[in-house]
Amino acid sequence: MTRSGVVWAAGAVAFGLALVAAVGVARALPLGYDSQAYWLAGRGLAAGERLYPAADAPLGAAGEFHYLPIVALPFVPLALLPLDLFVLVWLAVQLALAVAIGVALIRPLPHAARPWAAAAYAFFLPSVLEITLGNLNLVTLAAALLAWRWRERPLRAAAPLAAAVGVKLLAGTLLPFHLAAGRRRLVAYAFAAGVAALAVTAPLLATATRDYLALAPRYADITWVRDLVGREQPAALVPVLWSRAFSYGLMALALGVSILAGLRAARDRAHESDWHAIALAVGPFLLPFGFVWTTFLVMSLPLFAAALARALALAGAPRAAAVGGIAASWLALQAVQVRDLVPLALHVSGVLALVAITLALIASDRRQTLGRSIPERRATSAASG
């Protein structure tokens, strides 16, 4: 067996162990804890019941629906199912999305690296939590990736981009990214698609929309999230991570990074998918509470794949350093501990470190490309002389 074959086989074993570990973690979690909110919203919408809590009620109760009313519409027919069956159906949807996204991200990698990447993907704890709890983050990510795949056809990409931004706002950074990248038609069509969807469904959702708008200022205030998660240790991190300055600073950073990534993508078509992945990875930070929820970190998956592909194209010490840095970022995003702020700090640090590593890899790739082209130009000049 060749060395590449040995590496692949060892990776396949690692992938199997990762799957077993992921299932073990999933079994310890409450299956469908988040997805029950969508089932209840679908039932409530069909029955004409109130979709949101009262404007002065405490936020964050189990089964509470936090999204735009239009997001509940696809769950109306699914709410006809018993809750236990709905949870299993939604679990199957989540698993199908996870497989599709994983194949799309891992396939471009070198053959020997694919099972290792698949192992890291399978035991990425934010994804395990996302699938088991049954949230909508993978739906958002899949829509964003589909819109990017169809980016050269703005009319076709408009609907998935509108869905990616409208479902959870996790992909909100893609709007300034595409504008800065010169894809104004795509943003305009996506905006039009979103407005059209809201207009068509407005007669059905008028009351729910008013209730949602009444709660929107409270959703934008991180206080309710702090009260809900109860993370108050260690004391040194409390005034930092729970400060409005930190939250607003991350929001400004996410907006700035997405704009700069778009500007670079417009000039650097060879790396435009890397720049898109950077804008996606910082997307959760555009929300006031985006750094709190571990499942939001699935938005970093495309950036892990992009960075790993660039790192594996290197050789020797640079390759080892890059892969090691990516692995360290992956470990930082694996941190899970309730009632503690340290994992949240690690998550922010891990995403920003991954962005920095990717920027360094892009710069290294451009230097290598420039170094290869200069001798060619010299040889052409010498031949013509």
C-alpha positions in Angstrom: 0.0 0.0 0.0 1.3 3.4 -0.9 1.9 6.2 1.7 -1.2 8.0 0.4 -3.2 4.8 0.8 -2.1 4.4 4.4 -3.0 8.0 5.2 -6.4 7.5 3.6 -7.0 4.2 5.5 -6.0 5.8 8.8 -8.4 8.6 8.1 -11.2 6.2 7.3 -10.7 4.6 10.8 -10.7 8.1 12.3 -13.9 8.9 10.5 -15.6 5.8 11.9 -14.5 6.7 15.4 -15.7 10.2 14.9 -19.1 9.0 13.9 -19.4 6.8 16.9 -18.3 9.7 19.2 -20.8 12.1 17.5 -23.7 9.6 18.1 -22.6 9.2 21.7 -22.7 12.9 22.3 -26.0 13.2 20.4 -27.6 10.6 22.6 -26.9 12.7 25.6 -28.7 15.7 24.2 -32.5 16.4 24.1 -33.5 15.4 20.6 -35.6 18.1 18.9 -35.4 20.6 21.7 -35.2 23.5 19.2 -37.3 21.9 16.4 -40.4 21.6 18.7 -40.6 25.4 18.5 -41.2 25.1 14.7 -43.8 22.4 15.2 -45.6 24.6 17.7 -45.4 27.6 15.5 -46.9 25.7 12.6 -49.8 24.5 14.7 -50.3 27.9 16.2 -50.3 29.6 12.8 -52.8 27.1 11.4 -55.1 27.5 14.5 -54.8 31.3 14.5 -53.2 31.4 17.9 -50.6 33.9 19.1 -47.2 33.0 17.7 -45.0 35.1 20.0 -44.9 35.8 23.7 -46.4 39.1 24.9 -44.3 42.2 24.6 -43.5 42.3 28.3 -43.2 38.5 28.9 -39.9 36.8 29.7 -38.1 35.5 26.6 -36.4 32.2 26.0 -38.9 29.6 27.2 -38.7 26.1 25.7 -40.6 25.9 22.5 -40.6 29.7 21.9 -40.5 30.8 18.2 -38.0 33.7 17.5 -38.1 34.1 13.7 -40.1 36.1 11.2 -43.6 34.7 10.9 -43.0 33.6 7.3 -40.5 31.1 8.5 -43.3 29.2 10.3 -45.3 28.7 7.1 -43.4 25.7 5.8 -44.0 24.0 9.1 -47.8 24.3 8.9 -48.2 21.0 7.0 -45.5 19.3 9.0 -47.4 20.3 12.2 -50.1 17.8 11.2 -47.6 15.1 12.3 -47.4 14.0 15.9 -44.5 15.8 17.6 -42.4 12.7 18.1 -42.7 11.8 14.4 -42.1 15.4 13.3 -38.8 15.5 15.4 -37.6 12.3 13.5 -38.6 13.8 10.1 -36.7 17.0 10.9 -33.8 15.0 12.1 -33.7 13.2 8.7 -33.8 16.6 7.0 -30.9 17.9 9.1 -28.8 14.7 8.4 -29.5 15.0 4.7 -28.4 18.7 4.7 -25.3 17.8 6.7 -24.3 15.1 4.3 -24.9 17.3 1.2 -22.9 20.2 2.7 -20.1 17.9 3.8 -19.8 16.3 0.4 -19.7 19.7 -1.3 -17.0 21.0 1.1 -14.8 17.9 1.3 -14.9 16.7 -2.3 -12.4 19.3 -3.6 -9.7 18.2 -1.0 -6.9 15.8 -1.9 -8.0 12.2 -1.8 -5.8 11.2 1.2 -7.1 14.2 3.2 -10.8 13.6 2.6 -11.5 11.0 5.4 -9.6 13.1 7.9 -11.6 16.1 7.0 -14.8 14.0 7.1 -13.8 12.9 10.7 -13.4 16.5 11.8 -16.7 17.4 10.1 -18.6 14.5 11.7 -17.3 15.3 15.2 -17.7 19.1 14.9 -19.7 19.7 18.1 -21.6 22.7 16.8 -22.9 20.5 14.0 -23.7 17.7 16.4 -25.7 20.1 18.6 -27.3 21.7 15.5 -28.6 18.4 14.1 -29.6 16.8 17.4 -31.5 19.9 18.7 -33.0 20.5 15.3 -32.2 24.2 14.6 -32.3 26.1 11.3 -28.6 27.0 11.0 -27.8 24.2 8.5 -30.8 25.4 6.4 -29.3 28.9 6.4 -25.8 27.6 5.5 -27.1 25.4 2.7 -29.1 28.3 1.1 -26.0 30.5 1.3 -23.8 28.0 -0.4 -26.4 27.3 -3.1 -26.7 31.0 -3.8 -22.9 31.2 -4.1 -22.8 28.3 -6.5 -25.4 30.1 -8.7 -23.8 33.5 -8.3 -23.3 34.0 -12.0 -27.0 33.7 -12.5 -28.4 36.4 -10.3 -32.1 35.6 -10.9 -31.5 32.0 -10.0 -29.4 32.8 -6.9 -31.8 35.4 -5.6 -34.2 33.1 -3.8 -31.6 31.1 -1.9 -29.8 34.2 -0.9 -33.0 35.8 0.3 -33.8 32.7 2.3 -30.3 32.5 3.8 -30.5 36.1 5.0 -34.2 36.0 6.0 -34.4 32.8 8.0 -32.0 33.6 10.8 -30.0 36.7 9.6 -26.8 34.6 10.2 -25.9 35.2 6.6 -26.6 38.9 6.8 -22.9 39.7 6.1 -23.4 38.3 2.6 -25.4 41.4 1.5 -22.6 43.9 2.1 -20.1 41.3 0.8 -22.0 40.9 -2.5 -22.5 44.7 -2.8 -18.8 45.3 -2.3 -17.9 42.5 -4.7 -20.0 44.3 -7.4 -22.8 41.8 -7.5 -25.5 44.5 -7.1 -28.0 42.7 -9.3 -27.9 39.6 -7.1 -28.6 41.7 -4.0 -31.3 43.7 -5.7 -33.0 40.5 -6.9 -32.7 38.9 -3.5 -34.2 42.0 -1.9 -37.0 41.9 -4.4 -37.6 38.2 -3.7 -37.8 38.8 0.0 -40.2 41.7 -0.3 -42.4 39.7 -2.7 -42.5 36.8 -0.3 -43.5 39.1 2.6 -46.1 40.9 0.5 -47.7 37.6 -0.7 -47.9 36.2 2.8 -48.8 39.5 4.5 -52.6 38.9 4.6 -52.0 35.6 6.5 -49.4 36.9 8.8 -50.4 40.5 9.6 -51.1 39.9 13.3 -48.1 37.7 13.8 -45.9 40.3 12.1 -47.1 43.1 14.4 -46.4 40.9 17.4 -42.9 40.1 16.1 -42.1 43.8 15.4 -43.2 44.7 18.9 -40.7 42.1 20.3 -37.9 43.0 17.9 -36.2 45.7 20.1 -36.1 43.2 23.0 -34.6 40.5 20.7 -31.9 43.0 19.7 -31.0 43.5 23.4 -28.5 40.9 24.7 -29.9 41.2 28.2 -32.5 38.4 27.6 -29.8 36.1 26.3 -27.6 36.7 29.3 -30.5 36.0 31.7 -31.4 32.8 29.7 -27.9 31.2 29.5 -26.7 32.2 33.0 -23.0 32.3 32.1 -21.5 34.4 34.9 -18.1 32.8 35.4 -15.2 33.5 35.5 -15.8 36.9 37.0 -13.0 38.6 35.0 -14.8 37.9 31.7 -18.3 39.0 32.8 -17.8 42.8 32.3 -16.1 42.1 28.9 -18.2 39.6 27.1 -21.6 40.9 28.4 -20.8 44.5 27.7 -22.5 46.3 24.9 -19.1 47.5 23.7 -18.0 43.9 23.0 -21.3 43.0 21.3 -21.3 46.1 19.1 -17.6 45.8 18.5 -18.1 42.3 17.1 -21.0 43.6 14.9 -18.8 46.3 13.5 -16.0 43.9 12.9 -18.3 41.4 11.1 -19.6 44.2 8.9 -16.1 45.6 8.2 -14.7 42.2 7.4 -17.5 41.3 5.0 -17.1 44.6 3.1 -13.4 44.2 2.8 -13.8 40.5 1.8 -16.2 41.6 -0.9 -13.8 44.3 -2.2 -11.0 41.7 -2.3 -13.2 39.2 -4.0 -14.0 41.7 -6.8 -10.2 42.0 -7.5 -9.1 38.5 -6.7 -11.3 36.0 -8.5 -8.9 33.2 -7.9 -9.7 33.4 -4.2 -13.3 34.7 -4.3 -14.7 31.5 -2.7 -12.2 32.0 0.2 -13.4 35.6 0.6 -17.0 34.4 0.6 -16.2 31.8 3.2 -14.7 34.5 5.4 -17.8 36.6 5.1 -19.9 33.6 6.1 -17.8 32.7 9.1 -18.1 36.1 10.7 -21.9 36.3 9.9 -23.0 35.2 13.4 -21.2 38.2 14.9 -23.5 40.5 13.1 -26.2 39.6 15.6 -26.0 41.2 19.1 -26.0 37.7 20.6 -24.3 35.9 17.8 -21.3 34.9 19.8 -23.4 33.1 22.4 -25.0 30.2 20.6 -22.6 27.3 19.8 -24.7 26.0 16.9 -24.1 29.3 15.0 -20.5 28.2 14.5 -21.6 25.9 11.7 -21.2 29.0 9.5 -17.5 28.5 9.8 -17.5 25.1 8.1 -16.9 26.5 4.5 -13.9 28.5 5.9 -12.4 25.4 7.5 -12.6 23.6 4.1 -11.2 26.6 2.2 -8.3 27.1 4.6 -7.5 23.3 4.6 -7.4 23.2 0.9 -4.9 26.1 0.8 -2.8 24.6 3.6 -2.5 21.2 1.9 -1.2 22.9 -1.2 1.9 24.0 0.7 4.9 21.8 1.6 7.1 21.2 4.6 7.0 23.5 7.7 4.5 26.0 6.2 2.1 23.2 5.6 2.5 21.8 9.0 2.1 25.2 10.7 -1.0 26.0 8.7 -2.7 22.6 9.3 -1.8 22.9 13.0 -3.3 26.3 13.2 -6.5 25.1 11.5 -6.7 22.2 14.0 -6.2 24.6 16.9 -9.1 26.7 15.6 -11.2 23.6 15.3 -10.4 22.6 18.9 -11.3 26.1 20.1 -14.8 25.8 18.5 -15.3 22.4 20.1 -15.3 24.0 23.6 -18.7 23.3 25.3 -19.4 24.0 29.0 -22.5 25.5 30.4 -22.5 28.3 32.9 -19.1 29.4 31.8 -17.9 32.2 29.6 -14.6 30.7 28.6 -16.0 28.6 25.8 -17.6 31.7 24.3 -14.3 33.5 24.4 -12.6 30.5 22.7 -15.3 30.4 20.0 -14.7 34.0 19.1 -10.9 33.6 19.2 -11.2 30.4 17.1 -13.2 32.0 14.3 -10.9 35.1 14.2 -7.8 32.9 14.2 -9.2 30.9 11.3 -9.9 34.1 9.4 -6.3 35.2 10.1 -4.9 31.9 9.0 -6.9 32.0 5.8 -5.7 35.5 5.0 -2.1 34.4 5.5 -2.7 31.4 3.2 -4.2 33.6 0.5 -1.2 36.0 0.7 1.2 33.0 0.5 -0.7 31.6 -2.5 -0.5 35.0 -4.3 3.2 35.3 -3.6 3.8 31.8 -5.0 1.7 32.7 -8.1 3.7 36.0 -8.5 7.0 34.1 -8.1 6.0 31.7 -10.8 4.9 34.4 -13.2 8.0 36.6 -12.9 10.4 34.1 -14.4 8.0 33.5 -17.2 7.9 37.2 -18.0 11.7 37.4 -17.9 12.0 34.4 -20.2 9.6 36.0 -22.6 11.4 39.3 -22.6 14.8 37.5 -23.1 13.4 35.6 -26.0 11.9 38.7 -27.7 15.2 40.5 -27.2 
